[in-house]
Structures are given as structure tokens and as C-alpha cells.
Amino acid sequence: MLLENKKVAIVGGGPGGLTLARLLQQRGVDVKLYERDTDQHVRQQGATLDLHYESGLKALREAGLIEAFQQSFRPGAERVTIVDNELTVHYTERDNEPVQDLSNEYARPEIDRGLLRDLLIASLNENTIVWNSKFSELKENGSGWDLVFENGTTVYADLVIASDGANSKVRKYITPIGRLYSGVTIVEGNIYNAAVNAPNLWELTGGGKIFAHWDGKTIILSAKGEGSLSFYTITEEPDEWIKTSHIDFSRREHAFTWFKQRFSDWSNDWHEIFATEESYFVGRPQYYFPQDQSWQTIGNLTMIGDAAHQTPPSGDGVNQAMLDALELCDTLFSEKFTTVHEAIASFEEKMLARTSVATEKASQLVEAMLSKNSLQLFLDFFTGVRAL
Ligand SMILES: Cc1cc2nc3c(=O)[nH]c(=O)nc-3n(C[C@H](O)[C@H](O)[C@H](O)COP(=O)(O)OP(=O)(O)OC[C@H]3O[C@@H](n4cnc5c(N)ncnc54)[C@H](O)[C@@H]3O)c2cc1C
């Protein structure tokens, strides 16, 4: 095999990196994953994720983890209700049968991000993940690389794979192509114990998701398995707005003041989101890499997931990252290639073609969300009248 007696280092333990570590380890590769978090439980792990049959679920099937997924996903969490600014329901899947059958290619089963991470971590041999390893620098060393971490350690690897997300520190060693601003900023939040702290909105989710669209603004609510309500707004804002507006989103009252002004044409029923101290809010400008990006392959260094091809927000990034992991592993084990360099070149060519399409679709989705007619566009999409 191409990776026989080679040390592989993965930088970043998100869905992409963890899936790749599992797939490589299954095939006997000597792999370590370096993650900046100090341990598995240190951070909030965001909202729920829907995995797709042909990408995220496909990677889990190949990784032998579909039974573990079956134990952790939340049937019914995929059901969507579409409302307007006044919380009037225009479409709901609340009475649909919850997804159970993972072999149905149209299923979009939902899992809490933290549970997906946990099941991937549990699938790895002990000590595969080296926690508290914030990558800072790469130095060439013979036919491989020395990876330098902020904690002062340096390790050698023959092949380095970056999966350190949208703010990748490894990417610059592969290409100088930078990110572009998508025009939208997300304000993300989480309301703990939502049945008590935001009872009306919690009830409206019915254990699933609310998509609220009105006049070019969007709010998405998702019920999480541990009883919290994840929340995010998607609005058109200038680049650098998070810095220039001087709004401290970590302070609930500041976030609320902003919301009341920016969503002044939305009903006060939405204010329940800001009623409790048991919550957090954070602003996230959304960037993406150009649709036509490409680079010269380096034979011992590549990247996957958001590090390689972050798109405007579209709810498909985890699926693309996990599919990258599967395709990279399969390519490295394909008998078609005689060198790692050839295998990586082939993988990158396919990945860039696939994710260029994903970027185009994501841009169309954002355009629909920012349209004055956004509610009708999403209703037409969900009722099968037309694509977005
Ligand atoms: C609000 C929001 C909602 C989203 N909802 C969805 C959704 O519903 N469905 C979907 O498919 N996608 C969704 N996405 C997109 C999705 O989160 C990303 O596309 C996906 O997480 C990318 O996976 P990744 O493994 O490439 O990177 P990440 O998940 O970003 O993981 C990167 C990892 O690298 C680590 N890391 C970073 N820097 C370093 C360093 N210097 N050294 C070591 N480790 C490092 C990080 O700690 C992290 O663990 C959403 C994104 C946002 C912001």
C-alpha cells in the first residue's frame, strides 16, 4: 500500500478530520490527529446536522459506524416548519413519520453535532487524538514535514492532511488563495433548558426545526436532544460588521438591542430568545473560497473540509467534509496510483470539481434567503414547486 511505513498527521478534529482518521486507521495506517481543544468536552458543539445518504451517511457506512449513528441520531428532528415574521405557520412536516430507515436515499437524519463528534472519537484507537495541540507551523524535513505546535512540541509526518476548518493555519502552505466575504453574517445562539426558558418557541419546533423567512431575513431554530434550542439569524451585513458595529454579542442585552432594531418588523414573540441568562450568542461572518480555485498538488500535503472549500452557509459543509475524507482514503488505497502524489492530485481534482458545484448551489441558497420574496421561494422549494 502507498502508506505502508508512513506516518500520517491530520490537523483538526472536526467531522472531516475524525472521519478520515477512522477510515485510515481501519485500513491499518499509522495516523495521529492533532486537535487544538484541550480535551473532548471543552467546547460547545453547535446545532444539529442533517447527514445525507450520498455523502455524510456514505462515509459513516464505509467507516462501519452506521449502527453507532443509528443509536445517536434523533428521528423526527429533521421535520421542518416554515413560518413568517409573525410566527404564522405556512408549511409543516410535524405530522410526517419520523425518519427511521437510513437506507432511504431521500432521508436526511439529524444528529446533534456533539454526538456525531463523540461517536467518531469513540471509534478511534486510544491516543490517536493528541489534544491540546494547536498547530502553528510546518517545516520541510526530508521527504516529509515537521509540524510545530503552540504547546512547544514538534512531530514528524510523511503526509500531512489539514482539516482545521475555515480559519485553517495549514492552508497557506498549499495555496495563497484567500477567502471572500459571502455578504451574510450569522448571529448564532443557544438557549439551554428551552422548555422552561423559551417555552413557546420550543413548543413550535415540535422537536424539529423552524425556518423563518421574511423580507430577506432568516431565523433558524433547531431543537437539540439535550433540551436546548439552537438559534441563528442570517442577514446581509457589510464585511467586518462584527468588528465595526462594536456590538458585544457575548452580552445578551447587547444582542437583544441589536435584534430589536434589525428585526423590528418581526413580532415580539421572537424576543423569548433573549429572555434568559441561560444562553449564549456569537456573531459569525460567513466567508467562502472562490468557486474556480485550484492549486498545484504537493505530494505530501493536502487538505479537506472547510479548510479546502468553505462555502457560503448552506447546511452541507459537514457532508462535504466527510465525503472528502472517504474519497481521499479510497484514492490513497486505489491500485490505479503508484505514488502518493498521483493519488492526491486525483483526489484534489475531483474534490475541487465537486465543491465548485456545492459553492454555486450555496450561493443560490443565500441569494434566495436575502430575497424580498424569501418566504415564497422557500415554500415553493419545500412543496416541490421549484428548485431554489
Ligand atoms: C452556524 C453554523 C451552522 C451550520 N450548520 C450546518 C449544517 O446544518 N449542516 C452541515 O452540513 N454543515 C453546517 N455548517 C457547516 C459545518 O459546520 C462545516 O462545514 C463543517 O464543520 C466543516 O467540517 P471540518 O471538519 O472541515 O471543520 P470544522 O468542523 O471547522 O473542524 C475543524 C477542527 O479543527 C480544529 N482546529 C482549528 N484550528 C486548529 C489548529 N490551529 N490546530 C489544531 N486544530 C485546529 C478545530 O478545533 C476543529 O475541531 C454550519 C456552520 C455554521 C457556522
Ligand as a Chemical Component Dictionary entry (heavy atoms), coordinates in Angstrom:
data_LIG
# 
_chem_comp.id                   LIG 
_chem_comp.type                 NON-POLYMER 
_chem_comp.pdbx_formal_charge   0 
_chem_comp.three_letter_code    LIG 
# 
loop_
_chem_comp_atom.comp_id 
_chem_comp_atom.atom_id 
_chem_comp_atom.alt_atom_id 
_chem_comp_atom.type_symbol 
_chem_comp_atom.charge 
_chem_comp_atom.model_Cartn_x 
_chem_comp_atom.model_Cartn_y 
_chem_comp_atom.model_Cartn_z 
_chem_comp_atom.pdbx_ordinal 
LIG C1  C1  C 0 -23.877 28.272 12.456 1  
LIG C2  C2  C 0 -23.462 27.159 11.521 2  
LIG C3  C3  C 0 -24.377 26.145 11.212 3  
LIG C4  C4  C 0 -24.008 25.100 10.344 4  
LIG N1  N1  N 0 -24.919 24.121 10.070 5  
LIG C5  C5  C 0 -24.572 23.102 9.261  6  
LIG C6  C6  C 0 -25.490 22.048 8.974  7  
LIG O1  O1  O 0 -26.626 22.043 9.437  8  
LIG N2  N2  N 0 -25.083 21.038 8.167  9  
LIG C7  C7  C 0 -23.830 20.998 7.617  10 
LIG O2  O2  O 0 -23.513 20.041 6.873  11 
LIG N3  N3  N 0 -22.940 21.988 7.867  12 
LIG C8  C8  C 0 -23.275 23.034 8.674  13 
LIG N4  N4  N 0 -22.374 24.033 8.921  14 
LIG C9  C9  C 0 -21.056 23.987 8.277  15 
LIG C10 C10 C 0 -20.183 22.999 9.022  16 
LIG O3  O3  O 0 -20.130 23.356 10.389 17 
LIG C11 C11 C 0 -18.760 22.941 8.454  18 
LIG O4  O4  O 0 -18.804 22.883 7.042  19 
LIG C12 C12 C 0 -18.048 21.675 8.973  20 
LIG O5  O5  O 0 -17.992 21.675 10.388 21 
LIG C13 C13 C 0 -16.649 21.560 8.396  22 
LIG O6  O6  O 0 -16.012 20.444 8.960  23 
LIG P1  P1  P 0 -14.425 20.393 9.072  24 
LIG O7  O7  O 0 -14.105 19.078 9.719  25 
LIG O8  O8  O 0 -13.819 20.699 7.756  26 
LIG O9  O9  O 0 -14.026 21.619 10.003 27 
LIG P2  P2  P 0 -14.508 22.040 11.465 28 
LIG O10 O10 O 0 -15.779 21.404 11.842 29 
LIG O11 O11 O 0 -14.426 23.531 11.498 30 
LIG O12 O12 O 0 -13.381 21.437 12.407 31 
LIG C14 C14 C 0 -12.082 21.982 12.458 32 
LIG C15 C15 C 0 -11.370 21.405 13.669 33 
LIG O13 O13 O 0 -10.008 21.845 13.632 34 
LIG C16 C16 C 0 -9.644  22.331 14.901 35 
LIG N5  N5  N 0 -8.608  23.348 14.683 36 
LIG C17 C17 C 0 -8.752  24.574 14.166 37 
LIG N6  N6  N 0 -7.569  25.212 14.112 38 
LIG C18 C18 C 0 -6.656  24.352 14.598 39 
LIG C19 C19 C 0 -5.246  24.425 14.807 40 
LIG N7  N7  N 0 -4.527  25.541 14.512 41 
LIG N8  N8  N 0 -4.603  23.357 15.324 42 
LIG C20 C20 C 0 -5.306  22.217 15.642 43 
LIG N9  N9  N 0 -6.645  22.104 15.491 44 
LIG C21 C21 C 0 -7.301  23.148 14.970 45 
LIG C22 C22 C 0 -10.930 22.900 15.492 46 
LIG O14 O14 O 0 -10.875 22.981 16.905 47 
LIG C23 C23 C 0 -11.958 21.875 14.993 48 
LIG O15 O15 O 0 -12.089 20.791 15.873 49 
LIG C24 C24 C 0 -22.708 25.068 9.771  50 
LIG C25 C25 C 0 -21.791 26.088 10.105 51 
LIG C26 C26 C 0 -22.168 27.132 10.950 52 
LIG C27 C27 C 0 -21.164 28.237 11.281 53 
# 
loop_
_chem_comp_bond.comp_id 
_chem_comp_bond.atom_id_1 
_chem_comp_bond.atom_id_2 
_chem_comp_bond.value_order 
_chem_comp_bond.pdbx_ordinal 
LIG C1  C2  SING 1  
LIG C2  C3  SING 2  
LIG C2  C26 DOUB 3  
LIG C3  C4  DOUB 4  
LIG C4  N1  SING 5  
LIG C4  C24 SING 6  
LIG N1  C5  DOUB 7  
LIG C5  C6  SING 8  
LIG C5  C8  SING 9  
LIG C6  O1  DOUB 10 
LIG C6  N2  SING 11 
LIG N2  C7  SING 12 
LIG C7  O2  DOUB 13 
LIG C7  N3  SING 14 
LIG N3  C8  DOUB 15 
LIG C8  N4  SING 16 
LIG N4  C9  SING 17 
LIG N4  C24 SING 18 
LIG C9  C10 SING 19 
LIG C10 O3  SING 20 
LIG C10 C11 SING 21 
LIG C11 O4  SING 22 
LIG C11 C12 SING 23 
LIG C12 O5  SING 24 
LIG C12 C13 SING 25 
LIG C13 O6  SING 26 
LIG O6  P1  SING 27 
LIG P1  O7  DOUB 28 
LIG P1  O8  SING 29 
LIG P1  O9  SING 30 
LIG O9  P2  SING 31 
LIG P2  O10 DOUB 32 
LIG P2  O11 SING 33 
LIG P2  O12 SING 34 
LIG O12 C14 SING 35 
LIG C14 C15 SING 36 
LIG C15 O13 SING 37 
LIG C15 C23 SING 38 
LIG O13 C16 SING 39 
LIG C16 N5  SING 40 
LIG C16 C22 SING 41 
LIG N5  C17 SING 42 
LIG N5  C21 SING 43 
LIG C17 N6  DOUB 44 
LIG N6  C18 SING 45 
LIG C18 C19 SING 46 
LIG C18 C21 DOUB 47 
LIG C19 N7  SING 48 
LIG C19 N8  DOUB 49 
LIG N8  C20 SING 50 
LIG C20 N9  DOUB 51 
LIG N9  C21 SING 52 
LIG C22 O14 SING 53 
LIG C22 C23 SING 54 
LIG C23 O15 SING 55 
LIG C24 C25 DOUB 56 
LIG C25 C26 SING 57 
LIG C26 C27 SING 58 
# 
